[in-house]
Amino acid sequence: MIDDERIRERADLLPEELAAGSDDPEAQAEAVLQDSDDREDYRETAPDLRIEHRTSDEAAS
């Protein structure tokens, strides 16, 4: 379960979210936070959630 304070803080929509509109900013915030938490928890075990870990030197080449 996601902390209610995190949801309230994230429910303050970003400018592009305001432009698009939201019927339920808190539900949207909860979904965004849950997705983010899932990606953090399962980044090594879920190949479809691929996150590259490179140093700045590797990225520059």
All heavy atoms as TSV, in Angstrom:
chain	resi	resn	atom	element	x	y	z
A	1	MET	N	N	0.838	-1.184	0.000
A	1	MET	CA	C	0.000	0.000	0.000
A	1	MET	C	C	0.881	1.245	0.000
A	1	MET	O	O	1.890	1.301	0.677
A	1	MET	CB	C	-0.904	-0.046	1.237
A	1	MET	CG	C	-1.923	1.040	1.267
A	1	MET	SD	S	-3.129	0.701	-0.024
A	1	MET	CE	C	-4.272	1.969	0.255
A	2	ILE	N	N	0.481	2.200	-0.729
A	2	ILE	CA	C	1.240	3.439	-0.868
A	2	ILE	C	C	0.788	4.435	0.201
A	2	ILE	O	O	-0.405	4.585	0.461
A	2	ILE	CB	C	1.054	4.029	-2.278
A	2	ILE	CG1	C	1.553	3.033	-3.304
A	2	ILE	CG2	C	1.783	5.340	-2.425
A	2	ILE	CD1	C	1.265	3.404	-4.707
A	3	ASP	N	N	1.738	5.119	0.774
A	3	ASP	CA	C	1.505	6.101	1.816
A	3	ASP	C	C	0.584	7.213	1.305
A	3	ASP	O	O	0.800	7.767	0.223
A	3	ASP	CB	C	2.869	6.662	2.242
A	3	ASP	CG	C	2.764	7.646	3.367
A	3	ASP	OD1	O	2.465	8.822	3.087
A	3	ASP	OD2	O	2.988	7.234	4.509
A	4	ASP	N	N	-0.446	7.555	2.098
A	4	ASP	CA	C	-1.404	8.587	1.708
A	4	ASP	C	C	-0.743	9.943	1.461
A	4	ASP	O	O	-1.160	10.688	0.576
A	4	ASP	CB	C	-2.495	8.744	2.773
A	4	ASP	CG	C	-3.448	7.564	2.814
A	4	ASP	OD1	O	-3.529	6.813	1.817
A	4	ASP	OD2	O	-4.127	7.394	3.848
A	5	GLU	N	N	0.287	10.269	2.229
A	5	GLU	CA	C	0.974	11.547	2.037
A	5	GLU	C	C	1.665	11.597	0.673
A	5	GLU	O	O	1.619	12.618	-0.014
A	5	GLU	CB	C	1.990	11.787	3.151
A	5	GLU	CG	C	2.655	13.146	3.048
A	5	GLU	CD	C	3.583	13.432	4.211
A	5	GLU	OE1	O	3.457	12.787	5.266
A	5	GLU	OE2	O	4.435	14.306	4.041
A	6	ARG	N	N	2.283	10.477	0.278
A	6	ARG	CA	C	2.915	10.423	-1.056
A	6	ARG	C	C	1.865	10.626	-2.144
A	6	ARG	O	O	2.110	11.329	-3.127
A	6	ARG	CB	C	3.605	9.076	-1.277
A	6	ARG	CG	C	4.937	8.942	-0.613
A	6	ARG	CD	C	5.561	7.579	-0.883
A	6	ARG	NE	N	5.969	7.445	-2.272
A	6	ARG	CZ	C	6.084	6.270	-2.894
A	6	ARG	NH1	N	5.830	5.135	-2.279
A	6	ARG	NH2	N	6.464	6.218	-4.159
A	7	ILE	N	N	0.708	10.027	-1.959
A	7	ILE	CA	C	-0.366	10.167	-2.959
A	7	ILE	C	C	-0.813	11.618	-3.030
A	7	ILE	O	O	-0.940	12.180	-4.127
A	7	ILE	CB	C	-1.548	9.242	-2.627
A	7	ILE	CG1	C	-1.123	7.777	-2.790
A	7	ILE	CG2	C	-2.748	9.565	-3.518
A	7	ILE	CD1	C	-2.145	6.777	-2.316
A	8	ARG	N	N	-1.047	12.245	-1.891
A	8	ARG	CA	C	-1.488	13.653	-1.894
A	8	ARG	C	C	-0.460	14.558	-2.562
A	8	ARG	O	O	-0.807	15.447	-3.332
A	8	ARG	CB	C	-1.779	14.121	-0.469
A	8	ARG	CG	C	-3.120	13.655	0.078
A	8	ARG	CD	C	-3.492	14.386	1.364
A	8	ARG	NE	N	-2.512	14.202	2.416
A	8	ARG	CZ	C	-2.461	13.153	3.233
A	8	ARG	NH1	N	-3.342	12.199	3.115
A	8	ARG	NH2	N	-1.538	13.083	4.174
A	9	GLU	N	N	0.826	14.322	-2.254
A	9	GLU	CA	C	1.870	15.152	-2.867
A	9	GLU	C	C	1.915	14.947	-4.377
A	9	GLU	O	O	2.052	15.904	-5.139
A	9	GLU	CB	C	3.218	14.824	-2.247
A	9	GLU	CG	C	3.379	15.344	-0.833
A	9	GLU	CD	C	4.685	14.923	-0.178
A	9	GLU	OE1	O	5.528	14.290	-0.857
A	9	GLU	OE2	O	4.866	15.227	1.008
A	10	ARG	N	N	1.801	13.702	-4.823
A	10	ARG	CA	C	1.876	13.412	-6.270
A	10	ARG	C	C	0.599	13.824	-6.990
A	10	ARG	O	O	0.593	14.048	-8.195
A	10	ARG	CB	C	2.168	11.912	-6.474
A	10	ARG	CG	C	2.288	11.490	-7.935
A	10	ARG	CD	C	3.383	12.269	-8.640
A	10	ARG	NE	N	3.512	11.924	-10.025
A	10	ARG	CZ	C	2.824	12.471	-11.034
A	10	ARG	NH1	N	1.909	13.387	-10.790
A	10	ARG	NH2	N	3.036	12.113	-12.275
A	11	ALA	N	N	-0.492	13.972	-6.254
A	11	ALA	CA	C	-1.765	14.361	-6.873
A	11	ALA	C	C	-1.749	15.810	-7.352
A	11	ALA	O	O	-2.626	16.217	-8.115
A	11	ALA	CB	C	-2.918	14.135	-5.899
A	12	ASP	N	N	-0.756	16.596	-6.921
A	12	ASP	CA	C	-0.572	17.930	-7.492
A	12	ASP	C	C	-0.027	17.710	-8.894
A	12	ASP	O	O	1.141	17.368	-9.074
A	12	ASP	CB	C	0.415	18.761	-6.660
A	12	ASP	CG	C	-0.146	19.126	-5.294
A	12	ASP	OD1	O	-1.376	19.195	-5.155
A	12	ASP	OD2	O	0.665	19.346	-4.371
A	13	LEU	N	N	-0.892	17.871	-9.879
A	13	LEU	CA	C	-0.559	17.497	-11.243
A	13	LEU	C	C	0.568	18.341	-11.829
A	13	LEU	O	O	0.698	19.528	-11.546
A	13	LEU	CB	C	-1.796	17.615	-12.132
A	13	LEU	CG	C	-2.980	16.731	-11.745
A	13	LEU	CD1	C	-4.154	17.007	-12.667
A	13	LEU	CD2	C	-2.605	15.261	-11.778
A	14	LEU	N	N	1.354	17.688	-12.664
A	14	LEU	CA	C	2.406	18.358	-13.423
A	14	LEU	C	C	1.745	19.194	-14.523
A	14	LEU	O	O	0.596	18.938	-14.896
A	14	LEU	CB	C	3.339	17.312	-14.039
A	14	LEU	CG	C	4.042	16.382	-13.047
A	14	LEU	CD1	C	4.790	15.278	-13.793
A	14	LEU	CD2	C	4.995	17.173	-12.174
A	15	PRO	N	N	2.445	20.186	-15.065
A	15	PRO	CA	C	1.830	21.045	-16.091
A	15	PRO	C	C	1.235	20.258	-17.262
A	15	PRO	O	O	0.119	20.561	-17.713
A	15	PRO	CB	C	2.987	21.931	-16.552
A	15	PRO	CG	C	3.891	22.000	-15.364
A	15	PRO	CD	C	3.788	20.632	-14.709
A	16	GLU	N	N	1.957	19.248	-17.746
A	16	GLU	CA	C	1.423	18.483	-18.871
A	16	GLU	C	C	0.214	17.639	-18.471
A	16	GLU	O	O	-0.676	17.380	-19.284
A	16	GLU	CB	C	2.502	17.608	-19.522
A	16	GLU	CG	C	3.199	16.650	-18.586
A	16	GLU	CD	C	4.429	17.221	-17.891
A	16	GLU	OE1	O	4.598	18.436	-17.805
A	16	GLU	OE2	O	5.235	16.396	-17.432
A	17	GLU	N	N	0.153	17.237	-17.203
A	17	GLU	CA	C	-1.017	16.500	-16.721
A	17	GLU	C	C	-2.212	17.440	-16.580
A	17	GLU	O	O	-3.350	17.064	-16.878
A	17	GLU	CB	C	-0.705	15.829	-15.378
A	17	GLU	CG	C	0.327	14.726	-15.496
A	17	GLU	CD	C	0.838	14.234	-14.162
A	17	GLU	OE1	O	0.834	14.991	-13.163
A	17	GLU	OE2	O	1.264	13.073	-14.107
A	18	LEU	N	N	-1.945	18.672	-16.136
A	18	LEU	CA	C	-3.011	19.668	-16.051
A	18	LEU	C	C	-3.594	19.959	-17.428
A	18	LEU	O	O	-4.808	20.067	-17.594
A	18	LEU	CB	C	-2.490	20.967	-15.424
A	18	LEU	CG	C	-2.285	20.959	-13.915
A	18	LEU	CD1	C	-1.551	22.220	-13.474
A	18	LEU	CD2	C	-3.619	20.837	-13.199
A	19	ALA	N	N	-2.713	20.070	-18.419
A	19	ALA	CA	C	-3.167	20.353	-19.787
A	19	ALA	C	C	-4.040	19.230	-20.322
A	19	ALA	O	O	-5.037	19.476	-21.008
A	19	ALA	CB	C	-1.966	20.580	-20.699
A	20	ALA	N	N	-3.684	17.988	-19.999
A	20	ALA	CA	C	-4.453	16.834	-20.475
A	20	ALA	C	C	-5.713	16.624	-19.643
A	20	ALA	O	O	-6.690	16.060	-20.119
A	20	ALA	CB	C	-3.590	15.577	-20.430
A	21	GLY	N	N	-5.682	17.062	-18.390
A	21	GLY	CA	C	-6.815	16.879	-17.497
A	21	GLY	C	C	-6.761	15.536	-16.789
A	21	GLY	O	O	-6.094	14.607	-17.232
A	22	SER	N	N	-7.464	15.458	-15.679
A	22	SER	CA	C	-7.538	14.220	-14.910
A	22	SER	C	C	-8.867	14.182	-14.176
A	22	SER	O	O	-9.231	15.138	-13.493
A	22	SER	CB	C	-6.379	14.137	-13.913
A	22	SER	OG	O	-6.499	12.974	-13.127
A	23	ASP	N	N	-9.584	13.075	-14.341
A	23	ASP	CA	C	-10.855	12.922	-13.642
A	23	ASP	C	C	-10.648	12.637	-12.158
A	23	ASP	O	O	-11.498	12.952	-11.339
A	23	ASP	CB	C	-11.681	11.787	-14.252
A	23	ASP	CG	C	-12.160	12.118	-15.654
A	23	ASP	OD1	O	-12.312	13.313	-15.967
A	23	ASP	OD2	O	-12.380	11.178	-16.435
A	24	ASP	N	N	-9.508	12.018	-11.826
A	24	ASP	CA	C	-9.247	11.638	-10.438
A	24	ASP	C	C	-7.741	11.707	-10.174
A	24	ASP	O	O	-7.036	10.700	-10.276
A	24	ASP	CB	C	-9.779	10.227	-10.187
A	24	ASP	CG	C	-9.758	9.838	-8.723
A	24	ASP	OD1	O	-9.087	10.523	-7.909
A	24	ASP	OD2	O	-10.417	8.835	-8.377
A	25	PRO	N	N	-7.232	12.906	-9.832
A	25	PRO	CA	C	-5.796	13.069	-9.622
A	25	PRO	C	C	-5.211	12.130	-8.565
A	25	PRO	O	O	-4.088	11.672	-8.696
A	25	PRO	CB	C	-5.645	14.532	-9.195
A	25	PRO	CG	C	-6.849	15.214	-9.747
A	25	PRO	CD	C	-7.943	14.180	-9.697
A	26	GLU	N	N	-5.964	11.830	-7.508
A	26	GLU	CA	C	-5.434	10.936	-6.478
A	26	GLU	C	C	-5.294	9.507	-6.987
A	26	GLU	O	O	-4.301	8.839	-6.711
A	26	GLU	CB	C	-6.269	11.005	-5.205
A	26	GLU	CG	C	-6.032	12.313	-4.468
A	26	GLU	CD	C	-6.507	12.313	-3.038
A	26	GLU	OE1	O	-6.944	11.257	-2.537
A	26	GLU	OE2	O	-6.433	13.379	-2.414
A	27	ALA	N	N	-6.268	9.027	-7.755
A	27	ALA	CA	C	-6.162	7.681	-8.327
A	27	ALA	C	C	-5.018	7.634	-9.332
A	27	ALA	O	O	-4.268	6.652	-9.394
A	27	ALA	CB	C	-7.474	7.280	-8.991
A	28	GLN	N	N	-4.867	8.694	-10.109
A	28	GLN	CA	C	-3.770	8.782	-11.067
A	28	GLN	C	C	-2.441	8.767	-10.323
A	28	GLN	O	O	-1.512	8.057	-10.710
A	28	GLN	CB	C	-3.911	10.062	-11.887
A	28	GLN	CG	C	-2.810	10.270	-12.899
A	28	GLN	CD	C	-3.042	11.525	-13.720
A	28	GLN	OE1	O	-4.178	11.908	-13.993
A	28	GLN	NE2	N	-1.965	12.174	-14.116
A	29	ALA	N	N	-2.334	9.533	-9.242
A	29	ALA	CA	C	-1.106	9.584	-8.453
A	29	ALA	C	C	-0.782	8.218	-7.874
A	29	ALA	O	O	0.371	7.777	-7.913
A	29	ALA	CB	C	-1.256	10.605	-7.330
A	30	GLU	N	N	-1.781	7.519	-7.356
A	30	GLU	CA	C	-1.551	6.198	-6.783
A	30	GLU	C	C	-1.036	5.228	-7.845
A	30	GLU	O	O	-0.106	4.454	-7.603
A	30	GLU	CB	C	-2.826	5.654	-6.146
A	30	GLU	CG	C	-2.597	4.359	-5.417
A	30	GLU	CD	C	-3.790	3.907	-4.600
A	30	GLU	OE1	O	-4.848	4.562	-4.637
A	30	GLU	OE2	O	-3.653	2.886	-3.917
A	31	ALA	N	N	-1.612	5.290	-9.053
A	31	ALA	CA	C	-1.174	4.407	-10.136
A	31	ALA	C	C	0.267	4.709	-10.552
A	31	ALA	O	O	1.066	3.795	-10.770
A	31	ALA	CB	C	-2.108	4.542	-11.333
A	32	VAL	N	N	0.609	5.984	-10.656
A	32	VAL	CA	C	1.966	6.377	-11.035
A	32	VAL	C	C	2.972	5.915	-9.983
A	32	VAL	O	O	4.026	5.354	-10.303
A	32	VAL	CB	C	2.056	7.910	-11.245
A	32	VAL	CG1	C	3.498	8.368	-11.332
A	32	VAL	CG2	C	1.289	8.322	-12.492
A	33	LEU	N	N	2.645	6.142	-8.720
A	33	LEU	CA	C	3.535	5.744	-7.639
A	33	LEU	C	C	3.685	4.227	-7.553
A	33	LEU	O	O	4.780	3.718	-7.326
A	33	LEU	CB	C	3.047	6.300	-6.303
A	33	LEU	CG	C	3.150	7.819	-6.157
A	33	LEU	CD1	C	2.394	8.291	-4.924
A	33	LEU	CD2	C	4.594	8.268	-6.124
A	34	GLN	N	N	2.574	3.497	-7.763
A	34	GLN	CA	C	2.641	2.033	-7.716
A	34	GLN	C	C	3.529	1.507	-8.835
A	34	GLN	O	O	4.356	0.622	-8.626
A	34	GLN	CB	C	1.244	1.421	-7.815
A	34	GLN	CG	C	1.244	-0.086	-7.623
A	34	GLN	CD	C	1.734	-0.481	-6.239
A	34	GLN	OE1	O	1.156	-0.063	-5.245
A	34	GLN	NE2	N	2.793	-1.253	-6.164
A	35	ASP	N	N	3.383	2.082	-10.028
A	35	ASP	CA	C	4.220	1.668	-11.152
A	35	ASP	C	C	5.692	1.943	-10.849
A	35	ASP	O	O	6.551	1.095	-11.099
A	35	ASP	CB	C	3.792	2.402	-12.425
A	35	ASP	CG	C	4.622	2.001	-13.612
A	35	ASP	OD1	O	4.524	0.835	-14.045
A	35	ASP	OD2	O	5.391	2.850	-14.107
A	36	SER	N	N	5.970	3.106	-10.299
A	36	SER	CA	C	7.346	3.457	-9.951
A	36	SER	C	C	7.916	2.505	-8.907
A	36	SER	O	O	9.047	2.024	-9.043
A	36	SER	CB	C	7.387	4.895	-9.429
A	36	SER	OG	O	8.679	5.240	-9.032
A	37	ASP	N	N	7.134	2.222	-7.878
A	37	ASP	CA	C	7.587	1.301	-6.835
A	37	ASP	C	C	7.826	-0.097	-7.408
A	37	ASP	O	O	8.808	-0.759	-7.066
A	37	ASP	CB	C	6.575	1.227	-5.695
A	37	ASP	CG	C	6.538	2.496	-4.854
A	37	ASP	OD1	O	7.411	3.376	-5.045
A	37	ASP	OD2	O	5.624	2.605	-4.006
A	38	ASP	N	N	6.920	-0.552	-8.278
A	38	ASP	CA	C	7.077	-1.872	-8.904
A	38	ASP	C	C	8.361	-1.942	-9.720
A	38	ASP	O	O	9.083	-2.935	-9.678
A	38	ASP	CB	C	5.885	-2.198	-9.802
A	38	ASP	CG	C	4.620	-2.491	-9.022
A	38	ASP	OD1	O	4.695	-2.682	-7.783
A	38	ASP	OD2	O	3.543	-2.514	-9.656
A	39	ARG	N	N	8.645	-0.890	-10.462
A	39	ARG	CA	C	9.860	-0.871	-11.274
A	39	ARG	C	C	11.105	-0.934	-10.395
A	39	ARG	O	O	12.082	-1.586	-10.745
A	39	ARG	CB	C	9.903	0.377	-12.154
A	39	ARG	CG	C	8.902	0.313	-13.287
A	39	ARG	CD	C	8.845	1.650	-14.034
A	39	ARG	NE	N	7.842	1.619	-15.053
A	39	ARG	CZ	C	8.072	1.284	-16.316
A	39	ARG	NH1	N	9.278	0.959	-16.705
A	39	ARG	NH2	N	7.092	1.280	-17.190
A	40	GLU	N	N	11.076	-0.275	-9.262
A	40	GLU	CA	C	12.203	-0.323	-8.328
A	40	GLU	C	C	12.346	-1.718	-7.722
A	40	GLU	O	O	13.445	-2.246	-7.622
A	40	GLU	CB	C	12.025	0.696	-7.211
A	40	GLU	CG	C	12.338	2.107	-7.613
A	40	GLU	CD	C	13.811	2.330	-7.897
A	40	GLU	OE1	O	14.649	1.827	-7.131
A	40	GLU	OE2	O	14.120	2.997	-8.882
A	41	ASP	N	N	11.234	-2.311	-7.318
A	41	ASP	CA	C	11.256	-3.613	-6.644
A	41	ASP	C	C	11.672	-4.749	-7.563
A	41	ASP	O	O	12.326	-5.691	-7.131
A	41	ASP	CB	C	9.884	-3.940	-6.058
A	41	ASP	CG	C	9.522	-3.046	-4.884
A	41	ASP	OD1	O	10.428	-2.401	-4.303
A	41	ASP	OD2	O	8.319	-2.979	-4.557
A	42	TYR	N	N	11.274	-4.674	-8.831
A	42	TYR	CA	C	11.450	-5.813	-9.728
A	42	TYR	C	C	12.363	-5.533	-10.905
A	42	TYR	O	O	12.346	-6.260	-11.879
A	42	TYR	CB	C	10.085	-6.282	-10.242
A	42	TYR	CG	C	9.149	-6.627	-9.126
A	42	TYR	CD1	C	8.051	-5.829	-8.851
A	42	TYR	CD2	C	9.382	-7.735	-8.327
A	42	TYR	CE1	C	7.199	-6.140	-7.800
A	42	TYR	CE2	C	8.537	-8.048	-7.283
A	42	TYR	CZ	C	7.447	-7.247	-7.028
A	42	TYR	OH	O	6.619	-7.545	-5.989
A	43	ARG	N	N	13.186	-4.522	-10.831
A	43	ARG	CA	C	13.975	-4.123	-11.995
A	43	ARG	C	C	14.928	-5.206	-12.477
A	43	ARG	O	O	15.242	-5.276	-13.650
A	43	ARG	CB	C	14.704	-2.824	-11.750
A	43	ARG	CG	C	15.793	-2.902	-10.725
A	43	ARG	CD	C	16.481	-1.562	-10.606
A	43	ARG	NE	N	17.370	-1.596	-9.476
A	43	ARG	CZ	C	17.644	-0.580	-8.729
A	43	ARG	NH1	N	17.105	0.579	-8.996
A	43	ARG	NH2	N	18.465	-0.690	-7.723
A	44	GLU	N	N	15.406	-6.067	-11.584
A	44	GLU	CA	C	16.346	-7.113	-11.996
A	44	GLU	C	C	15.640	-8.365	-12.496
A	44	GLU	O	O	16.213	-9.152	-13.224
A	44	GLU	CB	C	17.274	-7.476	-10.827
A	44	GLU	CG	C	18.121	-6.319	-10.327
A	44	GLU	CD	C	19.018	-5.706	-11.399
A	44	GLU	OE1	O	19.524	-6.453	-12.258
A	44	GLU	OE2	O	19.201	-4.482	-11.382
A	45	THR	N	N	14.392	-8.582	-12.104
A	45	THR	CA	C	13.706	-9.824	-12.435
A	45	THR	C	C	12.721	-9.688	-13.579
A	45	THR	O	O	12.172	-10.677	-14.026
A	45	THR	CB	C	12.959	-10.378	-11.213
A	45	THR	OG1	O	11.994	-9.417	-10.787
A	45	THR	CG2	C	13.924	-10.692	-10.088
A	46	ALA	N	N	12.474	-8.481	-14.042
A	46	ALA	CA	C	11.475	-8.275	-15.090
A	46	ALA	C	C	12.141	-7.664	-16.323
A	46	ALA	O	O	12.350	-6.465	-16.390
A	46	ALA	CB	C	10.365	-7.368	-14.579
A	47	PRO	N	N	12.461	-8.485	-17.315
A	47	PRO	CA	C	13.163	-7.957	-18.484
A	47	PRO	C	C	12.374	-6.895	-19.242
A	47	PRO	O	O	12.953	-6.040	-19.886
A	47	PRO	CB	C	13.415	-9.183	-19.347
A	47	PRO	CG	C	12.612	-10.274	-18.766
A	47	PRO	CD	C	12.225	-9.896	-17.373
A	48	ASP	N	N	11.046	-6.907	-19.163
A	48	ASP	CA	C	10.269	-5.893	-19.868
A	48	ASP	C	C	10.322	-4.539	-19.158
A	48	ASP	O	O	9.876	-3.535	-19.687
A	48	ASP	CB	C	8.824	-6.344	-20.061
A	48	ASP	CG	C	8.109	-6.604	-18.751
A	48	ASP	OD1	O	8.767	-7.095	-17.809
A	48	ASP	OD2	O	6.904	-6.345	-18.676
A	49	LEU	N	N	10.870	-4.500	-17.959
A	49	LEU	CA	C	11.066	-3.247	-17.239
A	49	LEU	C	C	12.539	-2.876	-17.259
A	49	LEU	O	O	13.127	-2.460	-16.281
A	49	LEU	CB	C	10.587	-3.389	-15.787
A	49	LEU	CG	C	9.113	-3.684	-15.590
A	49	LEU	CD1	C	8.810	-3.870	-14.111
A	49	LEU	CD2	C	8.247	-2.595	-16.154
A	50	ARG	N	N	13.154	-3.032	-18.394
A	50	ARG	CA	C	14.596	-2.873	-18.541
A	50	ARG	C	C	15.054	-1.468	-18.178
A	50	ARG	O	O	14.540	-0.476	-18.689
A	50	ARG	CB	C	14.966	-3.174	-19.985
A	50	ARG	CG	C	16.424	-3.099	-20.246
A	50	ARG	CD	C	16.730	-3.547	-21.642
A	50	ARG	NE	N	18.055	-3.125	-21.977
A	50	ARG	CZ	C	18.413	-2.724	-23.166
A	50	ARG	NH1	N	17.553	-2.729	-24.143
A	50	ARG	NH2	N	19.637	-2.339	-23.399
A	51	ILE	N	N	16.018	-1.412	-17.308
A	51	ILE	CA	C	16.648	-0.160	-16.913
A	51	ILE	C	C	18.147	-0.340	-17.117
A	51	ILE	O	O	18.733	-1.280	-16.592
A	51	ILE	CB	C	16.361	0.188	-15.442
A	51	ILE	CG1	C	14.860	0.340	-15.225
A	51	ILE	CG2	C	17.110	1.447	-15.026
A	51	ILE	CD1	C	14.473	0.500	-13.767
A	52	GLU	N	N	18.738	0.529	-17.893
A	52	GLU	CA	C	20.174	0.429	-18.126
A	52	GLU	C	C	20.927	1.129	-17.016
A	52	GLU	O	O	20.555	2.211	-16.581
A	52	GLU	CB	C	20.541	1.065	-19.464
A	52	GLU	CG	C	20.078	0.255	-20.643
A	52	GLU	CD	C	20.641	0.813	-21.937
A	52	GLU	OE1	O	21.792	1.288	-21.946
A	52	GLU	OE2	O	19.905	0.764	-22.927
A	53	HIS	N	N	21.989	0.481	-16.563
A	53	HIS	CA	C	22.861	1.070	-15.556
A	53	HIS	C	C	24.227	1.264	-16.198
A	53	HIS	O	O	24.960	0.292	-16.392
A	53	HIS	CB	C	22.954	0.155	-14.329
A	53	HIS	CG	C	21.643	-0.072	-13.671
A	53	HIS	ND1	N	21.092	0.852	-12.825
A	53	HIS	CD2	C	20.761	-1.084	-13.754
A	53	HIS	CE1	C	19.920	0.400	-12.404
A	53	HIS	NE2	N	19.699	-0.761	-12.942
A	54	ARG	N	N	24.527	2.518	-16.572
A	54	ARG	CA	C	25.802	2.819	-17.198
A	54	ARG	C	C	26.457	3.970	-16.478
A	54	ARG	O	O	25.797	4.825	-15.926
A	54	ARG	CB	C	25.601	3.217	-18.664
A	54	ARG	CG	C	24.956	2.142	-19.512
A	54	ARG	CD	C	24.909	2.543	-20.956
A	54	ARG	NE	N	23.965	3.639	-21.160
A	54	ARG	CZ	C	23.834	4.305	-22.286
A	54	ARG	NH1	N	24.577	4.010	-23.334
A	54	ARG	NH2	N	22.968	5.273	-22.399
A	55	THR	N	N	27.775	3.979	-16.527
A	55	THR	CA	C	28.510	5.114	-15.991
A	55	THR	C	C	28.462	6.241	-17.017
A	55	THR	O	O	28.128	6.023	-18.195
A	55	THR	CB	C	29.976	4.742	-15.706
A	55	THR	OG1	O	30.629	4.455	-16.963
A	55	THR	CG2	C	30.089	3.546	-14.775
A	56	SER	N	N	28.827	7.430	-16.626
A	56	SER	CA	C	28.846	8.543	-17.581
A	56	SER	C	C	29.851	8.303	-18.701
A	56	SER	O	O	29.647	8.683	-19.840
A	56	SER	CB	C	29.119	9.869	-16.865
A	56	SER	OG	O	30.329	9.789	-16.161
A	57	ASP	N	N	30.989	7.624	-18.387
A	57	ASP	CA	C	31.975	7.306	-19.423
A	57	ASP	C	C	31.394	6.345	-20.442
A	57	ASP	O	O	31.625	6.480	-21.647
A	57	ASP	CB	C	33.228	6.700	-18.799
A	57	ASP	CG	C	34.040	7.718	-18.016
A	57	ASP	OD1	O	33.920	8.926	-18.312
A	57	ASP	OD2	O	34.787	7.305	-17.117
A	58	GLU	N	N	30.653	5.347	-19.991
A	58	GLU	CA	C	30.048	4.392	-20.912
A	58	GLU	C	C	28.987	5.062	-21.793
A	58	GLU	O	O	28.847	4.763	-22.962
A	58	GLU	CB	C	29.410	3.232	-20.130
A	58	GLU	CG	C	30.400	2.341	-19.458
A	58	GLU	CD	C	29.755	1.362	-18.506
A	58	GLU	OE1	O	28.672	1.656	-17.947
A	58	GLU	OE2	O	30.346	0.287	-18.305
A	59	ALA	N	N	28.253	5.990	-21.230
A	59	ALA	CA	C	27.209	6.677	-21.973
A	59	ALA	C	C	27.795	7.609	-23.032
A	59	ALA	O	O	27.190	7.829	-24.074
A	59	ALA	CB	C	26.309	7.467	-21.027
A	60	ALA	N	N	28.971	8.143	-22.770
A	60	ALA	CA	C	29.603	9.077	-23.701
A	60	ALA	C	C	30.222	8.404	-24.907
A	60	ALA	O	O	30.470	9.028	-25.915
A	60	ALA	CB	C	30.667	9.889	-22.963
A	61	SER	N	N	30.461	7.104	-24.812
A	61	SER	CA	C	31.124	6.437	-25.930
A	61	SER	C	C	30.146	5.856	-26.918
A	61	SER	O	O	29.003	5.812	-26.800
A	61	SER	CB	C	32.046	5.333	-25.429
A	61	SER	OG	O	31.359	4.414	-24.624
